[in-house]
Amino acid sequence: MQNVVEMDPIEPQKEVRLPANAFSIAHTNSNDYYLRKCKECDIEPHPARMPLQLIDFFVQFLTVPGDLIFDPFAGSNATGYCAEQAGRRWISIEAESVYAAHSEVRFSQNAVTVDVDSELPRAVAGEEDHDQQMKAQRQGKEKIDAASTC
């Protein structure tokens, strides 16, 4: 791969040089800590995981330590995990309480705990959905708590 990106040809008789790939990050990881822990504890992992290396690249490239990173579609909270590892503050939102509970699995790798019993679902879902969401969240948390003893 070239180490020069040309927008206009440097030499008129040659073609413009563009890199074949901007990133060389495989999305074939099937044995990282998160997936191993989910499998070990019979927890279905989030179906749309982004490679941690890609998230970390953007966290390092676009922010400095202490910056605040906002992820409105957190999933298993890989962005929050990478932000924490890089010394950034973070706010993550996940509509599905089952996936929000996966944040504990992700952070258990480095013994960082995340409180999934917060009252945040009340503000997001409204009063009528709160009890149902909290019940689902507690059921998801029970599986996650069992994961710590797996």
Order of alpha helices (4+ residues) and beta strands (2+ residues): alpha-alpha-beta-alpha-beta-alpha-alpha-alpha
